[in-house]
Amino acid sequence: MSIDSLRRSARATVSGLPQGFWWLWLSTLVNRTGAFVLTFLSLYLTVELGHSAWFAGLVVALHGLGGVAGSPLGGALTDRWGRRPTMVTMHLAAAAGAAALAVVTSAWAIATVVLLMGVAMQAVRPSINATIADMVPAHDVRRAYALNYWALNLGFAIASVGGGAAIFLGYRALFVVDAVATVLCAVIVFLRLPETRPEARVDTAGEPVVEAKVSMLTVLRDAPFRTLVLLNLLVCLVFTAPWIGLPLTMADQGLSPSSYGVVIAVNGIVIVGFQLLVNRLTDKRSPVLLLGLSSLLFAFGTGATALAGSSVAAFAATVVVWTVGEMIHVPTNAAATARLSPEHARGRYQGVMGMSWAVAGFVAPIGAGALVGGPGPNVLWAVTFTIGVLAAVGYTVRLRKALDDDSDGGRDADSAARDDDAARDAVDAEAGAHVGIEAGAGAEAGVGIEAGPGEGVGGVGSAGKSPVSA
């Protein structure tokens, strides 16, 4: 491919998106450029404060645990408060946490702050993903998610290099810089990003349509979306494993920590250098095909780690394979989530999806460490290979009908029609209750089950660069 064709491909990838998206993109880049806390937290705890490696690992795990709670919280606030207020509030809360880490020193205080930071940092993600789905036309949503993910990784790469160069300033200084960058991100959102929460729909007579109420339980009752979340959890477990298992495996082969640093840097280099090209090649492809392909890339990339021996180049090659899977999977999964979400509940749907990333960020490090320390590294990579293949089969068998409809417009129309039906049922049930019909309460309960898309509907990573950041 020539330089000119690459330039044309890049131009096509970034063209045609609304101005508001680019302000959101810029806020993501600024935020991640100053993301020093989680990148250097374990070193700060062990080298600077003298805590044990066990305590450092526990604190990082608490961040993931906070994300498990933060994701559904952020989703609910996104739909109730609005996108922009949720983003601004949670960015400022994360900034306060980063600033607090620069002054607190006790073990319990640090653990508490990191836990709360996990809540805030994960709570902001449903509002970001919902905003993209709100403002970008359906046929461009996947491209927009890919570009935002590219900004996240570009910012992380800058933070990693800049943080390493500026470490002579001290860890506390880096935490302050992190806080300032996050505040600047909040300012960009507050000043430049419009609120995109959809206005209440009206019927043909101009009367407001009563939207079906959607709770977290309602979201989990949506069978196609529940399947998407569970399959994404499997992929996330595979994606998270190398961040813990790869350095342990390389150490077991007698390779130095610096060798691991070189190998894992390949992940960021490939994403920053080739995300736009990969997005161009996969644009307009079947989401089921892409999700299945990315799962297989995760499976073969991580599984091949067992065959790398003591070759740094071989380990780097495995990272390239699963990194391509990452570049395909993250935006496609976010777009699939937006596709299956009713407009008025996009935040809650994104929040539930975010929980799968957060749960994997908490569970996978424990499981990977146990497998490497017990049966051995080869067992870990055999497990990740098996899980990746199962996920690929699951996407193909369980979600083809839900995600491969003829057009997004058809899906949107179908979802809107179902929402209208549920809303009419809700109005009828309420009217029945007012006139004293005993069955009214039962009808309302029935609507509660069908609220949102329901089963009939058929249908965006850890420390620093993390699965959770997706």
C-alpha positions as CSV (number, residue, x, y, z in Angstrom):
1,M,0.0,0.0,0.0
2,S,1.5,3.4,-1.1
3,I,1.9,6.5,1.1
4,D,-0.8,8.2,-0.9
5,S,-3.3,5.4,-0.4
6,L,-2.5,5.4,3.3
7,R,-3.1,9.1,3.5
8,R,-6.4,8.8,1.7
9,S,-7.4,5.9,4.0
10,A,-6.6,8.0,7.1
11,R,-8.5,11.0,5.7
12,A,-11.6,8.9,5.0
13,T,-11.4,7.4,8.5
14,V,-11.5,10.7,10.3
15,S,-13.8,12.7,8.0
16,G,-17.5,13.3,8.3
17,L,-17.9,13.1,12.1
18,P,-19.6,16.0,14.0
19,Q,-17.6,18.7,15.7
20,G,-18.8,17.6,19.2
21,F,-17.2,14.2,18.7
22,W,-13.8,15.8,18.2
23,W,-14.1,17.8,21.4
24,L,-14.9,14.5,23.2
25,W,-11.9,12.9,21.4
26,L,-9.7,15.7,22.5
27,S,-10.9,15.4,26.1
28,T,-10.0,11.7,26.0
29,L,-6.5,12.4,24.6
30,V,-5.9,15.1,27.3
31,N,-7.1,12.8,30.1
32,R,-5.0,9.8,29.0
33,T,-1.9,11.9,28.3
34,G,-1.9,12.7,32.1
35,A,-2.8,9.2,33.2
36,F,0.2,8.6,35.6
37,V,-1.5,7.3,38.8
38,L,-2.2,3.7,37.8
39,T,0.8,3.5,35.6
40,F,3.2,4.2,38.4
41,L,1.1,3.3,41.5
42,S,2.7,-0.1,42.2
43,L,6.2,1.4,42.0
44,Y,5.1,4.3,44.2
45,L,3.8,1.9,46.8
46,T,6.7,-0.5,46.9
47,V,9.7,1.7,46.1
48,E,8.7,5.1,47.6
49,L,6.5,4.0,50.6
50,G,8.1,0.6,51.2
51,H,4.9,-1.5,51.1
52,S,5.0,-5.1,50.0
53,A,4.3,-6.3,46.5
54,W,1.3,-8.1,47.9
55,F,-0.2,-4.9,49.2
56,A,0.5,-3.1,45.8
57,G,-1.4,-5.9,44.0
58,L,-4.3,-5.6,46.4
59,V,-4.6,-1.9,45.9
60,V,-4.6,-2.3,42.1
61,A,-7.3,-5.0,42.5
62,L,-9.3,-2.5,44.6
63,H,-9.3,-0.1,41.7
64,G,-10.9,-2.8,39.5
65,L,-13.4,-3.6,42.3
66,G,-14.4,0.0,42.4
67,G,-15.0,-0.2,38.6
68,V,-17.5,-3.0,39.1
69,A,-19.6,-0.6,41.2
70,G,-18.8,2.5,39.2
71,S,-20.0,1.2,35.8
72,P,-23.7,0.7,36.6
73,L,-23.6,3.8,38.8
74,G,-22.3,5.8,35.8
75,G,-24.9,4.2,33.5
76,A,-27.8,5.2,35.7
77,L,-26.5,8.8,36.2
78,T,-25.9,9.1,32.5
79,D,-29.6,8.4,31.7
80,R,-30.9,10.3,34.7
81,W,-28.6,13.4,35.0
82,G,-27.4,13.6,31.5
83,R,-24.2,12.8,29.7
84,R,-22.3,16.0,30.3
85,P,-23.0,16.4,34.1
86,T,-22.0,12.8,34.7
87,M,-18.7,13.2,32.8
88,V,-17.8,16.5,34.5
89,T,-18.6,15.2,38.0
90,M,-16.8,11.9,37.6
91,H,-13.7,13.5,36.0
92,L,-13.5,16.0,38.9
93,A,-13.9,13.1,41.4
94,A,-11.1,11.2,39.7
95,A,-8.9,14.4,39.7
96,A,-9.6,14.8,43.4
97,G,-8.5,11.2,44.0
98,A,-5.2,11.8,42.1
99,A,-4.5,14.9,44.0
100,A,-5.3,13.1,47.3
101,L,-2.7,10.4,46.5
102,A,-0.1,13.1,46.4
103,V,-0.6,13.9,50.1
104,V,-2.0,10.7,51.8
105,T,0.6,8.1,53.0
106,S,-1.2,5.7,55.3
107,A,-2.0,2.3,53.8
108,W,-5.8,2.4,54.5
109,A,-6.1,6.0,53.1
110,I,-4.3,5.0,49.9
111,A,-6.5,1.9,49.5
112,T,-9.7,3.9,50.0
113,V,-8.7,6.6,47.6
114,V,-7.8,4.1,44.9
115,L,-11.1,2.3,45.4
116,L,-13.0,5.5,45.0
117,M,-10.9,6.4,42.0
118,G,-11.9,3.1,40.4
119,V,-15.6,4.0,40.9
120,A,-15.2,7.5,39.4
121,M,-13.0,6.4,36.4
122,Q,-15.3,3.6,35.4
123,A,-18.4,5.6,36.0
124,V,-17.5,8.1,33.4
125,R,-17.2,5.6,30.6
126,P,-21.0,4.9,30.0
127,S,-21.5,8.6,29.5
128,I,-18.7,8.8,27.0
129,N,-20.0,5.8,25.0
130,A,-23.6,7.0,25.2
131,T,-22.6,10.5,23.9
132,I,-20.9,8.9,20.9
133,A,-24.0,6.8,20.1
134,D,-26.2,9.9,20.5
135,M,-24.2,12.3,18.3
136,V,-22.8,10.0,15.6
137,P,-25.0,8.5,12.8
138,A,-25.5,4.8,13.2
139,H,-23.4,3.8,10.2
140,D,-20.4,5.7,11.6
141,V,-20.7,4.7,15.3
142,R,-18.1,1.9,15.1
143,R,-15.6,4.2,13.3
144,A,-16.2,6.8,16.1
145,Y,-15.5,4.3,18.8
146,A,-12.4,3.2,17.1
147,L,-11.1,6.8,16.8
148,N,-11.8,7.4,20.5
149,Y,-10.0,4.2,21.4
150,W,-7.1,5.4,19.3
151,A,-7.0,8.6,21.3
152,L,-7.0,6.7,24.5
153,N,-4.0,4.6,23.5
154,L,-2.2,7.5,21.9
155,G,-2.6,9.4,25.2
156,F,-1.4,6.4,27.2
157,A,1.7,6.1,25.0
158,I,2.5,9.7,25.6
159,A,1.9,9.3,29.4
160,S,4.1,6.3,29.6
161,V,7.0,8.0,27.8
162,G,6.5,11.3,29.5
163,G,6.0,9.8,33.0
164,G,9.1,7.7,32.6
165,A,11.2,10.7,31.6
166,A,9.7,12.9,34.3
167,I,10.0,10.4,37.2
168,F,12.9,12.4,38.6
169,L,10.3,14.9,39.7
170,G,8.9,12.3,42.1
171,Y,5.8,10.2,42.1
172,R,3.7,12.9,43.9
173,A,4.5,15.4,41.2
174,L,3.2,13.0,38.6
175,F,0.0,12.5,40.5
176,V,-0.6,16.2,40.6
177,V,0.0,16.4,36.9
178,D,-2.6,13.6,36.5
179,A,-5.1,15.6,38.6
180,V,-4.5,18.8,36.5
181,A,-4.9,16.9,33.2
182,T,-8.2,15.3,34.4
183,V,-9.5,18.7,35.5
184,L,-8.6,20.1,32.1
185,C,-10.5,17.2,30.5
186,A,-13.6,18.1,32.6
187,V,-13.2,21.8,31.5
188,I,-13.2,20.8,27.8
189,V,-16.3,18.7,28.3
190,F,-18.1,21.5,30.3
191,L,-17.3,24.3,27.9
192,R,-17.3,22.6,24.5
193,L,-19.4,19.4,24.6
194,P,-23.2,19.8,24.2
195,E,-25.6,17.6,26.2
196,T,-26.7,14.9,23.9
197,R,-29.3,13.0,26.0
198,P,-32.3,12.4,23.7
199,E,-35.3,14.5,24.4
200,A,-38.6,12.8,25.3
201,R,-40.3,11.5,22.2
202,V,-43.8,12.7,21.2
203,D,-46.6,10.9,19.4
204,T,-48.4,12.1,16.3
205,A,-50.7,14.3,18.5
206,G,-47.7,16.1,20.0
207,E,-48.1,14.4,23.4
208,P,-45.1,13.1,25.2
209,V,-44.6,9.3,24.9
210,V,-44.3,7.6,28.2
211,E,-41.0,5.7,27.9
212,A,-40.8,2.2,29.4
213,K,-38.8,2.3,32.6
214,V,-35.5,0.5,32.4
215,S,-33.6,-0.7,35.4
216,M,-30.4,-2.7,35.6
217,L,-32.5,-5.8,36.1
218,T,-34.4,-5.0,32.9
219,V,-31.2,-4.7,31.0
220,L,-30.1,-8.1,32.2
221,R,-33.4,-9.6,31.1
222,D,-32.6,-8.5,27.5
223,A,-31.4,-11.9,26.2
224,P,-29.4,-10.9,23.2
225,F,-27.6,-8.1,25.2
226,R,-27.1,-10.4,28.1
227,T,-25.4,-12.8,25.7
228,L,-23.2,-10.0,24.3
229,V,-22.1,-9.1,27.9
230,L,-21.3,-12.6,28.9
231,L,-19.3,-13.2,25.7
232,N,-17.5,-9.9,26.2
233,L,-16.6,-11.1,29.7
234,L,-15.0,-14.2,28.3
235,V,-13.0,-12.1,25.8
236,C,-12.0,-9.6,28.5
237,L,-10.6,-12.5,30.7
238,V,-8.4,-13.6,27.7
239,F,-7.4,-10.0,27.0
240,T,-6.4,-9.3,30.6
241,A,-4.4,-12.5,31.1
242,P,-1.3,-11.4,29.2
243,W,-0.9,-8.3,31.4
244,I,-0.3,-10.6,34.3
245,G,0.8,-13.9,32.8
246,L,3.2,-12.6,30.1
247,P,5.8,-11.1,32.4
248,L,5.6,-14.2,34.7
249,T,6.0,-16.5,31.7
250,M,9.0,-14.6,30.3
251,A,10.6,-14.5,33.7
252,D,10.1,-18.3,33.9
253,Q,12.1,-18.5,30.6
254,G,14.9,-16.6,32.2
255,L,14.2,-13.3,30.3
256,S,14.8,-10.0,32.0
257,P,12.1,-7.4,33.0
258,S,13.5,-5.1,30.3
259,S,12.7,-7.7,27.7
260,Y,9.1,-7.7,28.9
261,G,9.0,-3.9,28.6
262,V,10.1,-4.2,25.0
263,V,7.5,-6.9,24.2
264,I,4.5,-5.2,25.8
265,A,5.4,-1.9,24.2
266,V,4.6,-3.5,20.9
267,N,0.9,-3.4,22.0
268,G,0.8,0.4,22.2
269,I,3.0,0.9,19.1
270,V,0.7,-1.3,16.9
271,I,-2.4,0.4,18.1
272,V,-1.1,3.9,17.7
273,G,0.4,3.1,14.3
274,F,-2.2,0.9,12.8
275,Q,-5.6,1.5,14.5
276,L,-6.8,3.8,11.6
277,L,-5.8,1.3,9.0
278,V,-7.4,-1.6,10.8
279,N,-10.6,0.4,11.2
280,R,-10.6,1.2,7.4
281,L,-10.2,-2.4,6.5
282,T,-12.9,-3.6,8.9
283,D,-15.4,-0.7,8.3
284,K,-18.9,-1.8,7.2
285,R,-18.1,-5.5,8.0
286,S,-20.5,-7.7,9.8
287,P,-20.2,-7.1,13.6
288,V,-20.6,-10.8,14.3
289,L,-17.8,-11.6,11.8
290,L,-15.6,-9.0,13.5
291,L,-16.4,-10.1,17.0
292,G,-15.7,-13.8,16.1
293,L,-12.5,-12.9,14.3
294,S,-11.2,-10.8,17.2
295,S,-12.0,-13.7,19.6
296,L,-10.0,-16.1,17.5
297,L,-7.1,-13.6,17.3
298,F,-7.1,-13.3,21.1
299,A,-7.2,-17.2,21.3
300,F,-4.4,-17.8,18.9
301,G,-2.3,-14.9,20.1
302,T,-2.4,-15.8,23.7
303,G,-2.3,-19.5,23.1
304,A,0.8,-19.2,21.0
305,T,2.6,-17.7,24.0
306,A,3.1,-21.2,25.2
307,L,5.2,-21.9,22.1
308,A,7.4,-18.8,22.3
309,G,10.2,-20.5,24.2
310,S,12.8,-18.0,25.2
311,S,12.6,-15.9,22.1
312,V,11.8,-12.2,22.6
313,A,10.8,-11.9,19.0
314,A,8.3,-14.8,19.3
315,F,6.7,-13.2,22.4
316,A,6.5,-9.9,20.5
317,A,4.8,-11.7,17.6
318,T,2.1,-13.1,19.9
319,V,1.4,-9.6,21.2
320,V,0.9,-8.4,17.7
321,V,-1.7,-11.0,17.0
322,W,-3.8,-10.4,20.1
323,T,-3.4,-6.6,19.7
324,V,-5.0,-6.8,16.3
325,G,-7.8,-8.6,18.0
326,E,-8.0,-5.8,20.5
327,M,-8.2,-3.1,17.8
328,I,-11.1,-5.0,16.2
329,H,-13.0,-6.0,19.3
330,V,-13.2,-2.9,21.4
331,P,-14.9,-0.6,18.9
332,T,-17.1,-3.3,17.5
333,N,-18.3,-4.4,20.9
334,A,-19.1,-0.8,21.9
335,A,-21.0,-0.3,18.6
336,A,-22.9,-3.5,19.2
337,T,-23.8,-2.3,22.7
338,A,-25.1,0.9,21.2
339,R,-27.0,-1.0,18.6
340,L,-28.9,-3.1,21.1
341,S,-29.7,-0.2,23.4
342,P,-32.9,1.8,23.4
343,E,-32.2,5.5,23.1
344,H,-33.4,6.5,26.6
345,A,-31.4,3.7,28.3
346,R,-28.1,3.9,26.5
347,G,-26.3,4.8,29.7
348,R,-27.6,1.8,31.6
349,Y,-26.7,-0.6,28.8
350,Q,-23.2,0.8,28.5
351,G,-22.9,0.6,32.3
352,V,-23.8,-3.1,32.4
353,M,-21.3,-3.7,29.5
354,G,-18.7,-1.8,31.4
355,M,-19.1,-4.2,34.3
356,S,-17.8,-7.1,32.2
357,W,-14.6,-5.2,31.7
358,A,-14.3,-4.3,35.4
359,V,-15.1,-7.8,36.6
360,A,-12.4,-9.2,34.2
361,G,-10.0,-6.6,35.5
362,F,-10.6,-7.9,39.0
363,V,-10.9,-11.6,38.4
364,A,-8.3,-12.3,35.7
365,P,-5.2,-11.1,37.6
366,I,-6.1,-13.5,40.5
367,G,-6.8,-16.4,38.1
368,A,-3.8,-15.9,35.9
369,G,-1.5,-15.6,38.9
370,A,-2.9,-18.8,40.4
371,L,-2.5,-20.8,37.2
372,V,1.1,-19.6,36.6
373,G,2.0,-20.2,40.2
374,G,0.3,-23.6,40.3
375,P,0.0,-25.8,37.1
376,G,2.3,-23.5,35.2
377,P,2.2,-20.9,32.4
378,N,1.4,-23.3,29.6
379,V,-1.9,-24.2,31.4
380,L,-2.8,-20.5,31.5
381,W,-2.3,-20.1,27.8
382,A,-4.2,-23.3,27.0
383,V,-7.1,-21.9,29.0
384,T,-7.1,-18.6,27.3
385,F,-7.0,-20.3,23.9
386,T,-10.0,-22.4,24.8
387,I,-12.0,-19.5,26.2
388,G,-11.2,-17.4,23.1
389,V,-12.4,-20.2,20.7
390,L,-15.6,-20.6,22.8
391,A,-16.3,-16.9,22.6
392,A,-15.9,-17.0,18.8
393,V,-18.4,-19.8,18.5
394,G,-20.8,-18.0,20.9
395,Y,-20.8,-14.9,18.8
396,T,-21.4,-16.8,15.6
397,V,-24.1,-19.1,17.0
398,R,-25.9,-16.8,19.5
399,L,-25.8,-13.3,18.1
400,R,-26.0,-13.5,14.3
401,K,-29.7,-12.7,14.2
402,A,-29.4,-10.0,16.7
403,L,-26.5,-8.1,15.2
404,D,-26.6,-8.9,11.5
405,D,-30.0,-7.4,10.5
406,D,-30.1,-5.8,7.1
407,S,-29.7,-2.2,8.3
408,D,-29.2,-0.1,11.4
409,G,-32.3,1.8,10.4
410,G,-34.3,-1.4,10.5
411,R,-33.0,-2.1,14.0
412,D,-33.7,1.4,15.2
413,A,-37.2,1.3,13.8
414,D,-37.8,-2.1,15.4
415,S,-36.5,-0.9,18.8
416,A,-38.6,2.3,18.6
417,A,-41.7,0.3,17.8
418,R,-41.1,-2.0,20.8
419,D,-40.6,1.0,23.0
420,D,-43.8,2.5,21.7
421,D,-45.6,-0.8,22.5
422,A,-44.2,-1.0,26.0
423,A,-45.0,2.7,26.6
424,R,-48.7,2.1,25.5
425,D,-48.9,-0.9,27.8
426,A,-47.6,1.2,30.6
427,V,-50.2,3.9,30.0
428,D,-53.0,1.3,29.8
429,A,-51.8,-0.4,33.0
430,E,-51.7,2.9,34.8
431,A,-55.2,3.8,33.5
432,G,-56.5,0.5,34.7
433,A,-55.1,1.1,38.1
434,H,-56.8,4.5,38.3
435,V,-60.2,3.1,37.6
436,G,-59.8,0.4,40.2
437,I,-59.2,-2.6,38.0
438,E,-57.5,-5.2,40.1
439,A,-55.5,-6.5,37.3
440,G,-53.9,-3.1,36.8
441,A,-51.0,-3.9,39.2
442,G,-50.4,-7.1,37.4
443,A,-50.4,-5.4,34.0
444,E,-47.8,-2.9,35.3
445,A,-45.7,-5.7,36.5
446,G,-45.8,-7.3,33.1
447,V,-44.7,-4.0,31.5
448,G,-41.8,-3.9,34.0
449,I,-40.6,-7.2,32.6
450,E,-40.9,-6.1,29.0
451,A,-39.6,-2.6,29.6
452,G,-36.7,-1.7,27.4
453,P,-35.9,-4.0,24.6
454,G,-36.6,-7.3,26.4
455,E,-35.9,-10.7,24.9
456,G,-37.8,-9.9,21.8
457,V,-35.5,-7.2,20.7
458,G,-33.0,-9.8,19.3
459,G,-30.6,-7.6,19.6
460,V,-16.4,0.4,24.8
461,G,-8.9,-0.5,29.3
462,S,-6.4,-2.1,35.0
463,A,-3.4,-0.1,35.7
464,G,-2.6,2.5,33.1
465,K,-3.2,0.8,29.7
466,S,-5.9,-1.5,30.8
467,P,-8.8,-3.7,29.7
468,V,-11.0,-1.5,31.8
469,S,-9.9,1.6,29.9
470,A,-11.8,0.3,27.0
